[in-house]
């Protein structure tokens, strides 16, 4: 049995803790917030979407970003101010265009594997996550976008995903509440949606029942790695500064993983790409009927949706390269609301809760899972916009690395 300190109580950290506990290890989870799932895992788009596994590394993305540079409401927004981290990340991102095909197929396979683990966990532990297994419908407004999507669809199919083209008439049949004219779409019946915060907090409670210690409201100030042990120095409001002794440390700290990696002598180039969401309240029966049941992805607007129970509708999108800024900007929220008005005119948008979070993205768009330079240091981070989709699989991979690389197998 190994003692492992997991840094981060988002979906990646909590699923990793659960995977380690199931293998018989002793786990302590540390997070600077008072509760689990208070950062990127708080209010994302809700999609468990293997169909969204296409990586962003393409010249098309670069050209769109340049075209949208001076549009405040653009789906992809880059703050042009000089920042070494941002431009070094973009340089490495561009270099990964060569691996677009390979990385897309690999991400697809990982996402398909992850859904099996996540469904199993939710069922075994009785976690209510507002799970909807109605598939995900991608919609396209013009023929040019639809043809480009067909190329990416071939890679998703190659990765093992069942995703097929649908006509405008079939779109109307799959989601009757949807208004507008569309060139066509793609439908993935095996994809699903759920509330990431509900799942993460429910699984954190399950981890506690299984014996995990949760140190919440604790700032990690230092990590000392010795040949035979690890000490994670944490400062909490009640207990002051104290050390958590362990055999290994697993960093699952989202956008902060880069800082912890630097403390440990590793380089992990994660950039915080901001995304926005709105949660639309559906208090009236008429609103509930007017909101879609099937999850959507509007490729042109770069907007995704999820139905979270009968009375909530989540709409998320945009990518903003603006450092660690978490401000909720009205000019970035407005396009999400306007999109709802256009496509679902009978649904009220009177009760809206806006949110912004930072996606931890690597230049390759693939998560960093495995050992660091030192024997007792491990990472499971950098999932970008697919943390909810991939976390259950990467947690298993990370736990296996800890057992085999550090020699802690049972």
C-alpha positions as CSV (number, residue, x, y, z in Angstrom):
1,X,0.0,0.0,0.0
2,X,1.2,3.5,-0.9
3,X,0.4,6.8,0.7
4,X,-0.4,9.3,-2.1
5,X,-1.1,13.0,-1.8
6,X,-3.3,14.3,-4.7
7,X,-3.1,18.0,-5.4
8,X,-6.4,19.2,-6.8
9,X,-10.0,18.4,-6.0
10,X,-11.5,18.9,-9.4
11,X,-12.8,16.1,-11.5
12,X,-9.3,14.9,-12.4
13,X,-8.0,14.9,-8.9
14,X,-11.1,13.2,-7.4
15,X,-11.4,10.5,-10.1
16,X,-7.6,9.8,-9.6
17,X,-8.1,9.6,-5.8
18,X,-11.0,7.1,-6.4
19,X,-8.9,5.0,-8.7
20,X,-6.1,4.8,-6.1
21,X,-8.5,4.0,-3.3
22,X,-10.0,1.1,-5.3
23,X,-6.4,-0.3,-5.6
24,X,-6.0,-0.3,-1.9
25,X,-3.8,2.8,-1.4
26,X,-4.1,5.6,1.2
27,X,-5.1,8.9,-0.3
28,X,-5.1,12.5,0.8
29,X,-6.6,15.1,-1.5
30,X,-5.6,18.8,-1.1
31,X,-7.3,21.8,-2.6
32,X,-7.2,25.5,-1.9
33,X,-11.0,25.8,-2.0
34,X,-13.4,24.9,0.8
35,X,-15.2,22.4,-1.5
36,X,-14.4,20.1,-4.4
37,X,-15.1,21.2,-8.0
38,X,-14.9,24.9,-7.4
39,X,-12.7,25.8,-10.4
40,X,-12.9,24.4,-14.0
41,X,-15.1,21.6,-12.8
42,X,-17.8,24.0,-11.5
43,X,-20.0,24.8,-14.5
44,X,-18.6,23.6,-17.8
45,X,-20.6,22.6,-20.8
46,X,-21.6,19.3,-19.4
47,X,-20.8,17.2,-22.4
48,X,-19.2,13.7,-22.2
49,X,-18.2,14.0,-25.8
50,X,-16.0,11.6,-27.6
51,X,-17.5,13.4,-30.7
52,X,-15.6,16.6,-29.6
53,X,-12.2,14.8,-29.6
54,X,-10.9,16.6,-32.7
55,X,-7.8,18.6,-31.5
56,X,-7.6,22.3,-32.3
57,X,-4.2,22.1,-33.9
58,X,-4.9,23.1,-37.5
59,X,-4.2,26.0,-39.9
60,X,-8.0,26.6,-40.0
61,X,-8.0,27.4,-36.3
62,X,-5.0,29.7,-36.7
63,X,-6.7,31.6,-39.6
64,X,-10.0,31.9,-37.7
65,X,-8.1,33.3,-34.7
66,X,-6.4,35.9,-36.8
67,X,-9.7,36.8,-38.5
68,X,-11.4,37.2,-35.1
69,X,-8.6,39.1,-33.5
70,X,-10.5,42.4,-33.2
71,X,-14.0,41.0,-32.6
72,X,-14.9,41.2,-28.9
73,X,-17.7,38.6,-29.4
74,X,-15.5,36.2,-31.4
75,X,-15.7,32.5,-30.5
76,X,-11.9,32.5,-30.2
77,X,-10.3,35.6,-28.7
78,X,-6.6,36.4,-28.3
79,X,-5.3,39.2,-26.1
80,X,-2.4,40.4,-28.3
81,X,-0.4,41.9,-25.4
82,X,3.1,40.5,-25.2
83,X,3.5,37.6,-22.8
84,X,6.2,35.0,-23.1
85,X,4.2,32.1,-21.8
86,X,1.3,32.8,-24.2
87,X,3.4,33.1,-27.3
88,X,5.7,30.2,-26.5
89,X,2.6,28.0,-25.9
90,X,1.1,29.2,-29.3
91,X,4.4,28.4,-31.0
92,X,4.3,24.8,-29.6
93,X,0.6,24.6,-30.5
94,X,1.4,25.4,-34.1
95,X,4.2,22.8,-34.2
96,X,1.6,20.2,-33.2
97,X,-0.4,20.8,-36.4
98,X,1.8,18.0,-37.9
99,X,0.3,15.6,-35.4
100,X,-3.3,16.6,-35.8
101,X,-4.4,13.3,-37.2
102,X,-2.6,11.1,-34.7
103,X,-3.7,13.2,-31.7
104,X,-7.3,13.3,-32.8
105,X,-7.5,9.5,-33.1
106,X,-5.7,9.0,-29.8
107,X,-8.1,11.4,-28.0
108,X,-11.1,9.7,-29.5
109,X,-10.0,6.3,-28.2
110,X,-9.2,7.7,-24.8
111,X,-12.7,9.3,-24.6
112,X,-14.5,6.1,-25.5
113,X,-12.5,4.3,-22.8
114,X,-13.3,7.0,-20.3
115,X,-17.1,6.7,-20.7
116,X,-17.1,3.1,-19.6
117,X,-15.3,3.9,-16.4
118,X,-17.4,6.9,-15.6
119,X,-20.8,5.1,-16.1
120,X,-19.5,2.3,-14.0
121,X,-18.4,4.6,-11.1
122,X,-21.7,6.6,-11.2
123,X,-23.8,3.4,-11.1
124,X,-21.7,1.6,-8.4
125,X,-21.6,4.6,-6.1
126,X,-25.2,5.8,-6.8
127,X,-24.1,9.3,-7.8
128,X,-26.8,11.6,-9.2
129,X,-25.2,13.7,-11.9
130,X,-28.3,14.5,-14.1
131,X,-27.0,12.0,-16.6
132,X,-28.7,12.1,-20.0
133,X,-27.7,9.5,-22.5
134,X,-29.4,11.0,-25.5
135,X,-26.4,11.5,-27.7
136,X,-24.8,14.7,-29.1
137,X,-25.9,16.5,-32.2
138,X,-23.4,18.6,-34.1
139,X,-25.1,21.2,-36.3
140,X,-23.6,23.2,-39.3
141,X,-25.0,26.3,-41.0
142,X,-23.3,26.0,-44.4
143,X,-22.0,23.4,-46.8
144,X,-18.4,24.4,-46.4
145,X,-18.4,23.8,-42.7
146,X,-20.2,20.5,-43.2
147,X,-17.6,19.3,-45.7
148,X,-14.8,20.1,-43.4
149,X,-16.5,18.3,-40.6
150,X,-16.8,15.2,-42.8
151,X,-13.0,15.0,-42.9
152,X,-12.7,15.1,-39.1
153,X,-15.5,12.6,-38.8
154,X,-13.4,10.1,-40.7
155,X,-10.7,10.4,-38.0
156,X,-13.3,10.0,-35.2
157,X,-14.6,6.9,-36.9
158,X,-11.1,5.6,-37.2
159,X,-10.7,6.1,-33.5
160,X,-13.7,3.8,-33.0
161,X,-16.6,6.3,-32.6
162,X,-20.0,5.7,-34.2
163,X,-20.9,9.1,-35.5
164,X,-22.9,9.6,-38.7
165,X,-24.1,12.4,-40.9
166,X,-27.7,13.6,-40.6
167,X,-29.9,15.7,-43.0
168,X,-31.7,18.9,-42.0
169,X,-34.9,16.8,-41.8
170,X,-33.2,14.3,-39.5
171,X,-31.9,17.2,-37.3
172,X,-35.5,18.4,-36.8
173,X,-36.5,14.9,-35.9
174,X,-33.7,14.4,-33.4
175,X,-34.3,17.7,-31.6
176,X,-37.7,19.2,-32.5
177,X,-37.2,22.4,-30.4
178,X,-34.3,23.6,-32.6
179,X,-35.1,26.6,-34.8
180,X,-33.1,27.7,-37.8
181,X,-31.9,26.5,-41.2
182,X,-29.0,24.1,-41.3
183,X,-26.9,22.5,-44.0
184,X,-26.7,19.2,-42.1
185,X,-25.1,17.7,-39.1
186,X,-23.5,14.7,-37.4
187,X,-25.0,12.7,-34.6
188,X,-23.2,10.6,-32.0
189,X,-25.8,8.4,-30.2
190,X,-23.3,7.0,-27.6
191,X,-22.3,10.4,-26.2
192,X,-24.0,11.9,-23.1
193,X,-24.2,14.8,-20.7
194,X,-24.2,15.4,-17.0
195,X,-23.4,17.9,-14.2
196,X,-19.7,17.8,-13.6
197,X,-19.9,19.5,-10.2
198,X,-22.6,17.1,-8.9
199,X,-20.5,14.1,-10.1
200,X,-17.2,15.4,-8.6
201,X,-18.7,16.4,-5.2
202,X,-20.6,13.1,-5.0
203,X,-17.4,11.1,-5.8
204,X,-15.4,13.2,-3.3
205,X,-17.9,12.1,-0.6
206,X,-17.6,8.5,-1.8
207,X,-13.8,8.8,-1.5
208,X,-14.2,10.0,2.1
209,X,-16.4,7.0,2.9
210,X,-13.6,4.8,1.5
211,X,-11.1,6.4,3.8
212,X,-9.6,9.3,1.9
213,X,-8.7,12.5,3.8
214,X,-9.8,15.7,2.2
215,X,-7.7,18.8,3.2
216,X,-9.8,21.6,1.8
217,X,-9.0,25.3,2.1
218,X,-5.3,24.3,2.1
219,X,-2.6,26.2,0.1
220,X,0.3,24.0,-1.0
221,X,3.4,26.1,-0.2
222,X,6.2,23.6,-0.8
223,X,6.9,20.0,-1.9
224,X,10.0,18.2,-0.7
225,X,10.9,15.0,-2.5
226,X,13.4,12.6,-0.9
227,X,14.6,9.2,-2.1
228,X,12.3,7.5,0.4
229,X,9.3,9.9,0.8
230,X,7.5,13.1,-0.1
231,X,6.5,16.0,2.1
232,X,3.7,18.3,0.9
233,X,3.7,21.5,3.0
234,X,0.1,22.9,3.3
235,X,-1.2,26.0,5.0
236,X,-4.8,25.9,6.3
237,X,-6.7,28.6,8.1
238,X,-7.3,26.4,11.2
239,X,-4.1,24.4,11.5
240,X,-1.5,26.7,10.1
241,X,1.5,25.2,8.2
242,X,2.0,21.5,8.4
243,X,3.5,18.7,6.3
244,X,1.6,15.8,4.7
245,X,4.0,12.8,4.6
246,X,3.5,10.4,1.6
247,X,5.2,7.9,-0.7
248,X,4.2,9.8,-3.8
249,X,2.5,13.0,-5.0
250,X,0.1,13.3,-7.9
251,X,-0.4,16.7,-9.4
252,X,-4.0,17.2,-10.8
253,X,-4.1,21.0,-10.2
254,X,-5.5,22.2,-13.5
255,X,-4.0,25.5,-14.7
256,X,-1.8,25.6,-11.5
257,X,-0.1,22.4,-12.5
258,X,2.6,24.3,-14.4
259,X,3.6,26.1,-11.2
260,X,3.8,22.9,-9.2
261,X,5.7,21.2,-12.0
262,X,8.3,24.0,-11.8
263,X,8.6,23.5,-8.1
264,X,9.4,19.8,-8.8
265,X,11.9,20.3,-11.5
266,X,9.5,19.5,-14.4
267,X,8.3,21.5,-17.4
268,X,4.6,21.2,-18.2
269,X,3.5,23.9,-20.6
270,X,-0.2,24.4,-19.7
271,X,-1.9,27.6,-20.7
272,X,-5.2,28.8,-19.1
273,X,-7.7,29.1,-21.9
274,X,-10.8,30.8,-20.5
275,X,-14.3,29.5,-21.3
276,X,-17.7,30.9,-20.4
277,X,-21.0,29.4,-19.7
278,X,-24.6,30.3,-18.7
279,X,-27.0,28.2,-16.8
280,X,-30.5,29.0,-17.9
281,X,-33.2,28.4,-15.3
282,X,-36.4,26.8,-16.7
283,X,-38.9,27.5,-14.0
284,X,-42.1,27.1,-16.1
285,X,-43.4,24.1,-17.9
286,X,-43.4,26.1,-21.1
287,X,-39.7,26.8,-20.8
288,X,-38.9,23.2,-20.1
289,X,-40.8,22.2,-23.3
290,X,-39.0,24.9,-25.3
291,X,-35.5,23.9,-24.3
292,X,-33.7,21.0,-26.0
293,X,-33.3,17.5,-24.5
294,X,-30.5,16.4,-26.9
295,X,-27.1,17.9,-26.3
296,X,-25.9,20.2,-29.1
297,X,-22.7,21.5,-30.6
298,X,-23.0,24.5,-32.9
299,X,-19.7,24.3,-34.9
300,X,-19.9,27.8,-36.3
301,X,-20.6,29.5,-33.0
302,X,-18.4,27.1,-31.0
303,X,-21.2,26.6,-28.5
304,X,-22.2,23.4,-26.7
305,X,-25.3,22.7,-24.6
306,X,-26.5,20.3,-22.0
307,X,-29.9,19.7,-20.4
308,X,-29.2,19.3,-16.6
309,X,-32.4,17.8,-15.2
310,X,-35.8,19.2,-15.9
311,X,-35.2,22.8,-14.9
312,X,-31.7,23.7,-16.0
313,X,-30.1,24.3,-19.4
314,X,-26.3,24.8,-19.7
315,X,-24.9,26.7,-22.7
316,X,-21.1,27.1,-22.9
317,X,-18.5,28.2,-25.4
318,X,-15.7,30.5,-26.5
319,X,-12.0,30.3,-26.0
320,X,-10.1,33.3,-24.6
321,X,-6.4,33.6,-24.4
322,X,-6.0,36.2,-21.7
323,X,-3.8,34.7,-19.0
324,X,-5.2,33.9,-15.6
325,X,-8.0,36.4,-15.9
326,X,-11.3,35.1,-14.6
327,X,-13.4,38.2,-15.1
328,X,-16.9,37.5,-16.4
329,X,-17.2,39.9,-19.3
330,X,-20.7,41.0,-20.5
331,X,-19.5,41.1,-24.1
332,X,-18.6,37.4,-23.9
333,X,-21.8,36.3,-22.2
334,X,-24.0,38.1,-24.5
335,X,-23.4,35.9,-27.6
336,X,-24.4,32.8,-25.5
337,X,-27.7,34.5,-24.5
338,X,-28.3,35.8,-28.1
339,X,-27.7,32.2,-29.4
340,X,-30.4,30.9,-27.1
341,X,-32.9,33.6,-28.3
342,X,-32.2,32.7,-32.0
343,X,-32.4,28.9,-31.8
344,X,-34.9,28.6,-29.0
345,X,-37.1,31.7,-29.1
346,X,-39.9,30.2,-27.0
347,X,-37.5,29.5,-24.1
348,X,-37.2,32.3,-21.5
349,X,-33.7,33.7,-20.8
350,X,-34.9,35.7,-17.8
351,X,-33.1,33.6,-15.2
352,X,-29.4,33.2,-16.2
353,X,-26.3,32.5,-14.1
354,X,-23.0,33.4,-15.9
355,X,-19.7,31.7,-15.2
356,X,-16.1,31.7,-16.4
357,X,-13.4,29.1,-15.9
358,X,-9.9,28.4,-17.1
359,X,-9.2,25.3,-19.1
360,X,-5.8,23.8,-18.6
361,X,-4.5,23.2,-22.1
362,X,-1.3,21.7,-23.4
363,X,0.0,22.6,-26.8
364,X,-0.8,19.1,-28.2
365,X,-4.3,19.2,-26.6
366,X,-3.4,15.8,-25.0
367,X,-3.3,15.5,-21.2
368,X,0.0,15.0,-19.4
369,X,-0.3,11.7,-17.6
370,X,2.6,9.8,-16.0
371,X,5.8,10.2,-14.0
372,X,7.9,13.3,-13.6
373,X,11.6,13.4,-13.5
374,X,11.6,12.1,-9.9
375,X,10.5,8.7,-9.0
376,X,7.8,9.8,-6.5
377,X,6.3,12.6,-8.6
378,X,3.3,12.0,-11.0
379,X,0.9,14.1,-13.1
380,X,-2.6,13.8,-14.4
381,X,-3.4,17.2,-15.9
382,X,-3.7,19.4,-19.0
383,X,-7.1,18.0,-20.2
384,X,-8.2,21.3,-21.7
385,X,-11.8,21.3,-22.8
386,X,-12.2,17.5,-22.3
387,X,-11.5,17.1,-18.6
388,X,-15.0,15.9,-17.9
389,X,-14.8,13.6,-20.9
390,X,-11.4,12.0,-20.3
391,X,-10.8,12.1,-16.6
392,X,-12.2,8.7,-15.7
393,X,-9.7,7.0,-18.1
394,X,-6.7,9.1,-17.3
395,X,-7.3,8.5,-13.6
396,X,-6.9,4.8,-14.2
397,X,-3.7,5.4,-16.3
398,X,-2.3,7.6,-13.6
399,X,-3.0,5.1,-10.8
400,X,-1.3,2.4,-12.9
401,X,1.8,4.6,-13.4
402,X,2.1,5.1,-9.7
403,X,1.9,1.4,-9.0
404,X,4.3,0.3,-11.7
405,X,6.7,3.2,-11.9
406,X,7.1,3.7,-8.1
407,X,6.9,0.0,-7.3
408,X,3.7,0.2,-5.2
409,X,1.7,-2.5,-6.9
410,X,-0.3,-4.7,-4.5
